[in-house]
Amino acid sequence: MIRADHLQVGYGTHSVWSDATFDVQRGEFVAVIGPNGAGKTTLFRMLLGLQQPQAGRLTVFDETPRRGNRRIGYVPQRHTIDQDTHIECESLVRLGVSGTRWGPGFALREEREVARAALEAVGATDLAHKSLGTLSGGELQRVFLAEALVGNPEMLLLDEPLSNLDLRRSRVLVDLVARLVRSRNVTTLLVAHDINPLIHCLDKVIYIANGRVATGTPDEVLTSESLTALYGVRVEVLHDSRNNLVIVGGEDSHGGEAG
């Protein structure tokens, strides 16, 4: 589904990270983690065909990434939703089917049925006729996920969907995404700062830090030895009393993230 071969990315003459070689297989659930500014969203921009590599090669579906690839469902990092927004959730999800068409004149039966099926898949049928501006953070993420799913994509790119969610809502959303990954065999990359809500259902981790990329299973990447090599300084991977990962060292000390 994704193959990177000695990939180098950046802006102008500035390199963000380099010499990354990894692959992602069909149906894998992958976390993309690392410090702020490490280049996590940059990876998504490249997969979406919005940015070209400085060096190396990247393919998606055995092709050079291209803009507007409907085989990819994307939830961006920031959706600006005003509390006065009166757009109904079903109408937003329908845009994933109808593109830029808008208004009741285009509310075809087929589009409504597909939109409702997507809302049902994420457990949000009851939100169909609610205004976006009235929803909680967790409800909004379900609707955005439904919008990304409505075209039945083969790949999902979710950029920090857990931000602004508490631990309980984060775990609920992660479990929902994991069920969709398994039931639909859809390859999913999810950018996050804290690995702990995700670690129980991941197939792979792409850890970006210090201008480099480490990839592998969680057991391979989230070790003191692996992260010490990535950061170039001593890093300790510890477990707290609830068996959450605590990564100490790197650029900072955080639960679930060095940086």
C-alpha positions, 0 to 999 in steps of 0.5 A, spaced: 500 500 500 505 504 501 513 504 500 518 509 502 525 507 499 531 512 502 525 517 502 528 525 504 523 530 505 523 537 507 522 544 504 526 548 499 533 546 501 531 544 509 531 537 510 525 535 515 527 527 515 531 523 511 533 516 509 527 513 511 525 506 508 519 502 510 512 499 507 505 499 510 501 493 508 494 492 506 489 492 512 495 495 517 493 499 523 499 504 523 501 510 528 505 515 526 508 519 532 514 523 534 515 530 537 511 537 534 515 539 528 518 532 526 514 532 520 508 527 521 503 531 517 509 532 512 508 525 511 501 525 510 502 531 505 506 527 501 501 521 501 496 525 498 500 528 493 501 535 496 508 535 496 514 532 493 520 528 496 527 531 496 530 525 495 528 517 494 522 514 492 515 514 495 509 510 492 502 509 494 498 503 491 504 502 487 504 509 483 506 516 485 502 519 490 497 524 486 492 529 488 485 527 489 486 520 490 479 517 492 482 511 494 484 515 500 480 518 506 483 523 509 481 527 516 485 533 517 488 536 523 484 542 524 476 542 522 474 549 524 467 548 526 463 555 529 458 553 534 453 557 530 454 552 524 447 550 522 450 544 517 447 538 519 452 532 520 448 528 514 449 534 509 457 534 511 458 527 510 454 527 503 459 531 501 464 525 501 459 523 495 457 529 491 464 533 492 462 540 491 455 540 490 451 543 495 444 544 497 437 540 497 436 540 490 442 535 490 440 531 496 439 524 492 436 518 495 442 514 493 447 519 497 443 520 503 443 512 503 450 512 503 451 517 508 447 514 513 451 508 512 457 511 513 454 514 520 452 508 522 459 505 521 461 510 526 456 509 531 453 516 529 446 515 526 443 519 532 447 525 529 445 525 522 440 531 523 444 535 528 448 541 527 455 540 527 456 546 531 452 543 537 457 537 537 462 535 542 469 533 540 468 526 540 462 526 536 465 531 531 471 526 530 465 520 529 462 525 523 469 527 520 471 519 520 464 518 517 465 523 511 472 520 510 469 513 510 463 515 505 467 513 499 469 506 501 476 508 501 482 503 501 486 507 506 485 512 511 489 518 513 487 521 520 491 527 523 491 527 530 484 525 531 485 524 539 487 531 540 482 535 545 479 528 547 480 525 554 483 519 555 476 515 555 474 518 549 480 517 546 480 510 547 473 509 544 475 512 538 481 508 537 477 502 538 472 504 533 477 505 528 481 499 530 474 495 528 473 499 522 480 497 520 479 489 521 472 489 518 473 493 512 481 491 511 482 498 510 489 501 511 490 506 516 495 511 518 493 515 525 498 521 527 498 522 535 502 524 540 500 519 546 501 512 544 498 509 550 490 509 547 493 506 541 498 501 543 493 495 544 491 495 537 497 497 532 500 493 527 506 498 526 509 504 529 512 510 524 516 514 529 519 520 526 524 524 531 531 528 530 530 528 522 530 520 522 524 515 522 524 508 525 519 503 523 516 496 526 512 493 530 510 497 537 515 491 541 520 493 536 520 501 536 518 502 543 524 500 546 530 504 550 535 501 545 531 503 539 529 510 541 536 511 544 538 510 537 533 514 534 534 520 538 542 520 539 541 521 546 539 516 552 532 514 552 528 510 557 522 507 556 518 505 562 511 503 564 507 506 570 502 502 575 497 502 569 502 499 564 502 505 560 508 507 556 512 513 559 518 515 555 523 519 558 529 523 555 530 525 547 528 532 547 523 532 553 520 527 558 512 525 556 507 520 557 507 516 551 512 520 547 519 523 547 519 530 545 
